[in-house]
Amino acid sequence: IDGVDNNMMFMNSPAGSPPMDAIQEFRVATGNSAEYGRSAGANVNLAIKSGTRDLHGSAYWYVRNDKFDANEWFANRQGRGKVPFRQNQYGLAAGGPVMIPKLYNGRERTFWFASWEGFRWRRGQTAQSSVPLADMRGGDFSSLAQRIYDPLTGALDAAGRILRQPFLDNRIPASRVSPGMRFVVDKLMPLANRPGTVNNLLQTAGQKNDRDMTVVRIDHTFGQKDTIFGRMLQQRVGEFIPNVTGQYNTTNRYDVQNYGAGWNHVFSPTTVLEVKYGFNYPNNPGCPAFSDGLTRDGILKGAGVSIFDPQALCDTRPSFSPQGYLGAGGGGGETILDRDHQFTGKLSRVMGRHSFKMGGGYTWRNMDAQYSNPTNGNADFWTALTGSDNDARGGNAFATMLLGYPSYIRRGFTIPRLYARQPYFEAFFQDDWRVTDRVTLNLGLRWESGIRPWDANDALGNLVVTRDQNGYKAQLMWAGVNPLPDPETGRVNSPPNRRGYGRSLMANDMNNFAPRVGIAYQATSKTVIRTGAG
């Protein structure tokens, strides 16, 4: 945007979205010249409007509503009505000269522009899942056709199969039900609100998305040779997604602050210098909002479960997941933000049939992230443990859970935090040579640094694999003091072991040269043939 990078480097995705009426023009550059890099497929360049010597403005409102829509084909077929839907997108834009009565008249020199856009989206949803029946929560599986077998009675037969004895009347004795898992079920697993054993939980709470985008730009002309500008983009986006359990909602934010400033100097009619600075700050926190008043630590203590860390980002809960049923607990979260300072300079010069452009840039990238995964943890319960090899339909994963026999456990300790730091350099040279009135040749060379990011707290670890005549060998590396036992010496708190790779524990790549060549031939007044490579 206005020559300032508007990407979230950590996620490699676009950051801010300016209001539609704030955009003067946009260009999608494919088969890029050497001026553009990082993304080989395409670069989208946006230019924000500037104010003019006269006051101009606009207002708009776009609306969508289920009242205006026909029903969806599948909903008609199933005899259901239209899904509630509301979308409103509205905004204002205005620009003009900076005029301060009796103090400053900037009609020919200083101009302002401002734009705001709001977006409100609401849509109903139907989420379904399967939960155990009320009797099953107490260990009574007599309503099911599948037999429930006692995992503690397994024995091998002559064919090597594990055969088990079924529980009497398909009921798990109360003394065998795990108190911890019964606590988890009662507190975290909702009851069915529809008949049947499959898709018997229905959640109809709607989703919503609220966005507000604001752009302000100031332009000033010192004279015929020098102009400057400053621009601010602010985006606030909140996304609300209800969970089918009804116990929590996922709340995601996509907030962005993007600032740009530039100076253009005209040395002559054929030579122009552009210098720009930009600051890009996307901030994407996303945490679930729990509505049941429970805490992670309280759940673990109430269930008597000590295998998981009592603390996790966003206070997310462990997931207790029986195969084929909605899991109890859960609710992952993460917070990701970038803070990128950018400096660029470009010089353009026309010499005869040649249009030269050269420049370079430097960006200091700060990429911070925190995650609930894997600290939140999960315990999975499988059907096979309460089945028997001589009964293909036997077993039930929820019965396995009630007995307290997890088949798979994943866990982590401490909240994963990353504070990545990375300098980035770039340089390019481009020559657009009009060989004849019909033939134009584009020649360019681009270079980009490949300095690997490191962690500000030196918390990275990596593995280096080498090969010799004896085969492969793997060695661990750690960037800072290692609180875990050294696999070779057994010592804890060992000093950094980087094996010559620096704080990033990776080799830098500084030979990233990217040549570009293109040719355009005007066959007729209406036909142009283009080709290129790079």
N, C-alpha and C positions, 0 to 999 in steps of 0.2 A: 504494500500500500504506500503510494508516494515514494517508492524506492526503498522502503523499510521492510525487512523480513517480518512476515506475519504468520509464522508457523510455530507450533508447539514442538520444540526439538525433541523432547523426551518421547513423545508419542508419534512423531513424524506425521502430524496432521495440521490442518488449518486452525488458526487461533480465533481472531475476531472477525465478525461480519458487520461491515458498515451498513447504515440504513440505505435502502435502495435509492432514495432521492438525493443521497449525498454523493453518489458516484457520477463523476463527469464522463469517464470513459473506462473501458476495460479492454484488455488484449490478452488473448490466449496464444502464447508463443510455443509453437511446436517446431521440431527441427531447429533447435535453438542456436543462436550465434554464441560465440565464446563469452559474451557478456553475461550469460545466464548459466548457472550450474546447479549442482546438488540434486536436481530432479531431471532425469533425462527425458521423461515423457512429455512434460509440458510445464510451463510457468505461466501463472495467471497474474497479470499486473493490473492494479486498480489505481486510478487517479481520482482524488477527492476534489469536489468542486471548490472554486475560489469565489469570493465575492466580487462584485463589479461596481462601477461608479454610480449605479442606480440601485435602489432597493427592490429586490425581487423575493418572492416566497411562494410556497406551495403547501397544500395539505391533502392528505389522502386517507382513505379507509377502505380496506378490502375485507369482506365478510364471507364466511362459509358457515352453513348451518344445516343440520339434518332435515330441517323443515323444507329446504330447497332441493334436497337430494331424493333420488329414487332409492328404494331399498336394495340391498345387495342381493345378488342372485341366490347365493347359498342360504341367506337368511329367509328369503321368500320360500325356498324349497322346504325349509325346516319349519315354516309357519311362525317365524319369529319376526318381531317388529324391527324398525331401524335402530341402530346403535346411536345413542345420544352423542352429538358432535357439535362443538362450537369452535370457531376459529375467527379471531379478529386481529387484523394487522393494520396499524394506523400510524401516522407520523406527520411531522412538520419539518419544513426546511425553509431557511431564509438567509439572505446574504446581501451585502451592500457595502458602502464606504464607511470608514470610521470617521464619525463627525462628533466633535465635542463643542457645543456652542461657545463661542468667544474664546476657545482655547486651542482647538485644532481642527483643521479642515483637510481631511485625507481623501477627498473625492478622486484625486488623480494619483494617490500614492499608497494609501493603506486601506485594505479591504478585509472584511470579516465574513465568515460563513458558519452557520450552525445548523445541525439537523438532529432530530430525535425520532426514534421509531419504537413502538411498543408492539408486542406480539403476545396474544393470549390464546392458548389451545387447550381444549377440554375434550376428552373422548372417553366414553364408557367402554368397559372391557368385561369380558366373561372369562374368568380363569377357573379351571377345574383341576382337581387332583383327587387321589384316592387316600383315604385314611381308614384305620381299623374301626370296626364296629364297637359299640360300647361294651358288649360282653367280652370281646376279645381283649380289651384293655385290662380286664381282670384275669385273663388266662383261659377264658372259655371259648374254644374254637369249634364247639359242637355244631355250629351252623354252617361250617365249611365242609365241602366234599373232600378236601385234601386231609390226609392223616398227618398228625403232628407226632414226631418221634423224639424220644429222649436222647440227647447227644451223649449222655454218660453211659449208655447201654451198648455202644458200638462194638461189634466183633467181626473179624475177618472170616469169610467162608472159604471153601476150597478154591473158588475162582478169584479170590483176592478182593472181593467186594466187601464194603462196610455195611453190615446189616444192623439195624437198631430196632428197639422195641417201642411201640406206640404208647403214648400217654392214654390212660384209661378214659374212655368217653371223649377223647380229644380235648381234655381239660388239663392244663398245667396246674399242679397243686400249689396252693397259696404259699407254701413254704419254699417252693422253688422259684417263685417270681422275685427277681432282683428288686430290692427296695429302691435302689438308685435309679434303675430304669423306669420303675413305676412313677417315681418323682418326676423324671424327665417327661414322661408321657402325659401326666396330669397337668404339668405346668406349661409345656411347650407344644403339645400336639393337639390341634383343635378337633372337636367332635364333628361327625358327619352331619350335614344339614340337608342331605338328599338321600333317597332310598338306594339300596343296592350296595355292592362291595367295591365297585369300580366307579371312578369319577363321582364319588358321593359327597364331595366338598365343592361348593360353588362360592366364588368371590366376585362381586360385581362392582367394587369400588373403582372409580374412574381414574385415569391418568391425567396429568396436567403438565403444561410447559409454559413458563412465563419468561419473556425476554424483553430487555430494554437496552437499546444501543444509542449512544450519543457521540456525535462528532463535532468538533470545533476547530476551525482553521483560520489563521491570520496570515495575510500576505502583505509585504511592503516592498515598494520600489524606491531605491535610492536615486536612481537615474537611469540612463539608457543602458548602463553596463552591469548594474548590480541589483539583484532581487534576493529576498529571503522569505522563508515561510516557516511557520510552526503549526503543528497539527496534533490533536489529541483524539483518540478513539477509546471509548469506554463501553464495555459490554457486561451485562449482568444477566445470567441465564440460570434458571432453576427448574429442574426436572423432578417430578414426583411420580413414583411408580409404586403402587400398593403391592404387597406380597400376598399370595394366596392364603397364607395362614391367618391373615388379619391381625397379626401381632406386631408387625413392623412395616414401615414403608422405606423404600430406597430413595434417598434424596441426593441427586447429583447436581453439582454446580459447574458451570463453564464460564468463569469470569475472566475478562481480559482487559488489560490496560496497554495501549500501544501508542507511543509518542514518536513523532518525527520532526526534524528540523533540517532545513537545507539552505544553502547559499549558491547562487548561480552567478558567475562572472563571465562577461563577454569580453574577451581580449580583442577580438576583431570579428568581422562578419563571418569568418571561416573558422574561428577557434573559440570554444566554449568550455568552461570548467564547471563541474558540479561537485559539491561537497555536502555530505549528509551525515547526520547522526540519528540513531534510532534506539529506542528502548522498548522491548517487548516483554510483557509480564502476564502470561496466561496462568491462571490459578484454578485448578480443578479439584476441589475437595468433594468427596463423596462418601457419606456415612449413612447407615440406616438409622431411622428414628423409631425406637421401640415404644410401645404404648402399654405394655403390661406391668411396668414398674419393677421388673426384675433386673438384676445385674449379672454379669458373667461370673463374678466371684461367688455371688449368692447361689447361683444355679449349681456351680461345681461343688460347693460345700453341701448344699441340700441333697445332691445326688451322691455325695461321698466319692467323687471322682477327683483324683489328684494327679492324673497322668498329664493333664493339660496345664499350660501356663495360666495363672489366674488373671493375667492382664493381656489385653489385645487392643489394637487400634480400634477406635469407635466402640469399644466394649462389646464387640461382636461375640456371639455365642458359638460354642462348638456345635457341629452338626452330627446328630445321631440319626443315621439313615438306613432304614430297612428296605431291602430291594422291593420295588413295586409299590412302595408307599411314599407319601409325603414325609420328608425328614423333619425331625424336631430340632429346633434351634436354627443356627445359620445366620446369615446377614453379613456378607463381606463388605469391606470398605477400603478406601485408599485416598491419599491426598497427593496430588502431583502439581508441581509448579515450576515454571521457568522464569529466569530473569536474565535477559540477553541484552548486552550493550553492543551496538553496531556502529562502525565508522567506515564510510566508503568515500572514494574519490574517483571521478571519471573525467577524462579530457577528450573532447571531440574536435577533430580538425579536418577540413576539406581541402584537398590539394589536387587541383585538376580533376581527373576522373576518379580519384581515390577519396573515399570517406573513411578516415581512420578514427578508431575509438579504442582507448586504453584506460585501464584503471585497476584498482585494487581495493581490498577491504580487510577489516579485522573485526572479529566478533568474540566477545568474552561470554561464554555460556555457563549459566548456573542452572543445574537441573536437579531438583530435590523431590524425593518421593518417600512415602511411608505406606506400609501395607498391613492389612490384617492377616493376609495369607503369608506363610502357613501357620502363624501362631494361633489363629482361631481354631484350627484342628478339626478333624472329623473321625467318627467311628462308624464303619459300615457293617451291616448285619446281612448275612446271606441266607438264602433258602436252604442250601445244601446241608447245613449243620443240623437242621431239625427234619431232615429227610432220611431216606434209606435207599440204598442202591437197588433194592428189589421192588421199589415203588417209584415209578417215573414221575408221578404227580404228587408225591408226598413232600411235606415240608412247608414252612411258612417263615418268611424273613422277620415278620413282626414277632412271631413266637421266639425266634432266636434272640431278638432284642430284649424281650421280657425276661428271658433266662439270664441275660447279661453276658452273652458270649460274642464279642465282636469278632468279625472275620478279618477286618483290615482297619488299621489305625494310622492316621497321619497327624503329625504334630510338629510344632516348632517352639522355640523359646526366645523371648524378648521380641520387641516390635522391630521388624526390619525397616531400617532407615538408610537411605542413600542420599549423599550430597555430592553429586557429580560436578566436576569442574573441567572445562575444556576451552582452550584457545583455538580459534579457527582463522586461517589466513586464506586469501584468494587473490588472484591477479589474472588479467586477461589482456589480449590484444586482438583487435578485429579490423580487417580491411575489406570494405565493400568496394570493389573495383568495377567500374562501368567500362568494360573493355571496348564495346561498340555501343551504338544506340540500341542494339537488340540483345546483347549479351552482357550479363552482370555476373561477376565472379565474387564469391564470398569466401574469405580465408580468415581463419582465426585459430588462436591457441589459448587454452585456459589451464590454469594450475590451481589446485586446491590442496591445502595441508591435510594430513591424516594423523594429527596428534590425538592419541587415545585419551579418553576422559579418565580422571582419577577421582577417588573419594576424598573429600576434605578431611575426614577423620581417619583415613587410611584403614577402612574396614573391608577392603576387597580381598578376595581369595581367588586363586586360579590354579590351573593344573597345566604343567608343561610335559608334553609327551615326546620322547626322543626314541630313536631306533639305532641299534648297532648290530654287530654280528650275532649277538645273543638274543636279539628280538627287541620288543618294545619295552620302554621304561617310563613310568609316570612319576612325577615329583610335584608335591604340593608347594605353593607359594602363598605368602600372605604379606600385605603391604605394611601393616603396623604390628604392634605387639600382639602376639597370638595368645589369647586366654585359654585356648584348648591345648591338650597335650600334643607335642610335636610327634608325628608318626614315626620319626627316625630315632629320636632321643627319649621321648616320653616326658620331656620337661614342659611345664606350663609357663605362660608369660614369656615365650621365646621372643627375641628381637626380630625385627622385620627380615623376611627371607624373600627377596625380590629376584634373585638369580639374574641380575643385570637388566631387568625389564622396566625398572623405574616404578613410580607409585601406581601406574595403571596396570602393571603386571602384563602388559602387552607391548609388542614392538610397534613403534610408530611407522607410518608409511608416508614418506615425503616426496615421492616421485609420481604424484598423480597429475600427469600432463594429459590434456584432452584436446587434440587437434580437431578442427572443424573445417569442412570444405563444402561449398554449395555453388550451384550454377543455375541461372535463370535465363531462358531463351524465349524471346518474344517472336513466335512464329508468324502471327498476324496481329492485327489491331485488336482482335478479340480472343486470341489464344496465347497462353504463356505456359511453357514447359519448365518445371523445376525438379531438381534432384539434389541430393546432398548426402554426406556421410560424416561420421565423427565418432 
